[in-house]
């Protein structure tokens, strides 16, 4: 089969490799669509994967073509999405079915071969069947969309009237879509360029602040009569943005930290005081919940929202590229040579 193999940092080769053979408990998925995650860019060009060679890619969907065990034979021919985190099933979080917090997890696309290939062997328990109404492209966005809803766990949405999203990338805008689905209409979105502004407008959001043109914190304070925002989501991973989030949060408000950090995060003393004096709730979120034995998790909820049209992740796809164009998509994202939100590879 053809696959993109990361043989070293910055050395991604498009080459012929043996088609994987599913092991016990696994199925073979023919990939139909694969999204490039923002985390794939530093993983390929800067940090590397956990070992070489590795096939990257963890946002993908496809069709089950082979199974190892007869118990899974009914999956053959099924259209599926794939949860990329493979829990160890032995640690305390796994025993509590909080698989996203597994201590010894494996992961498709970084710790084992992932979706930038024609075929992938994945654990049968990690697939979720798709209704015919959901496209492969939308299904390849199940992972970031589920990360978006997971960021809202542990928050009493019913008491919130306003929300702010700092960083309108893929997950930031999916989080904003979820906030709207859950009944919050007054959503402030803070970004850095006109491409984001246009995407925000196309998705039907009215409030966008380009922090390179205006003082977004000051504007939000003015438009909330200095009361601040009920729910604030940091989706960039930059310390300066986290500090802005702490500034605009209302007294007793919630700040959810979503973005992967780009370096050490330092909080100035005057901002730290606001955490204390405003009695803010600083909440961390990681990955998403997938509990196939219960079918009450982020992925099931996301699948239903997409199927009913409440959530529309495919509207955030700005680029659809052929499989052979994946490296060009990665280079464009690395260089930021044009605006993108979600780059999708179609096989």
Buried (B, 14 or more C-beta within 10 A) or exposed (E): BBBBBBEEBEEBEEEEBEBBEBEEBBBBBBBBBBBBBBBBBBBBBEEBBEEEBBBBBBBBBBBBBBBBEEEBEEBEEBBBBBBBBBBEEEBEBBEEBBBBBBEEBBBBBBBBBBBBBBBBBBBBBBBBEBEEEBBBBBBBBBBBBBBBBBBBEEBEBEEBBBBBBBBBBBBBBBBBBBBBBBEBEBBBBBBBBEBBBEBBEEBEBEBBBBBEEEEBBEBBBEBBEEEBBBBBBBBBBBBEBBBBBBBBBBEEBBBBBBBEEEEEBEBEEEBEEBBEEBEBBBBEBEBBBBBBEEEEBBBBBBBEBBBEEEBBBBBBBBBBBEBEBBBEBBEBBBEEEEBBBBBBBBB
